[in-house]
Amino acid sequence: MAHTAPRTQLRTRTRRTGRRHPAVATLMALPLAALLLLVFDGWETVATQASSVGVMLGR
């Protein structure tokens, strides 16, 4: 048999386990928060909804 070069391994994405840095989570949430602020006409409504979700999640 002919000698062939070994195949290279395919690079696979490794997913980190653990928590995200709070700054990364904040940057991910800011566009959604801005959209909700525009859709629901005001900060008070968004704050009330966020508070309700927090209570529902037990925080």
BELLIN-V786742 format. One record per backbone hydrogen bond with DSSP energy under -1.0 kcal/mol. NH is the residue of the N-H (numbers start at 1). CO is the residue of the C=O. E is the energy in kcal/mol with one decimal. If there is no record, write none. Layout:
nh=NH co=CO e=E
nh=NH co=CO e=E
This chain:
nh=25 co=21 e=-2.1
nh=26 co=22 e=-2.2
nh=27 co=23 e=-2.3
nh=28 co=24 e=-1.8
nh=29 co=25 e=-1.7
nh=30 co=26 e=-1.9
nh=33 co=29 e=-2.4
nh=34 co=30 e=-2.5
nh=35 co=31 e=-2.1
nh=36 co=32 e=-2.7
nh=37 co=33 e=-2.2
nh=38 co=34 e=-1.8
nh=39 co=35 e=-2.6
nh=40 co=36 e=-2.7
nh=42 co=37 e=-1.7
nh=46 co=42 e=-1.4
nh=47 co=43 e=-2.8
nh=48 co=44 e=-2.2
nh=49 co=45 e=-2.4
nh=50 co=46 e=-2.6
nh=51 co=47 e=-2.2
nh=52 co=48 e=-2.2
nh=53 co=49 e=-2.3
nh=54 co=50 e=-2.3
nh=55 co=51 e=-2.3
nh=56 co=52 e=-2.4
nh=57 co=53 e=-2.2
nh=59 co=54 e=-3.1
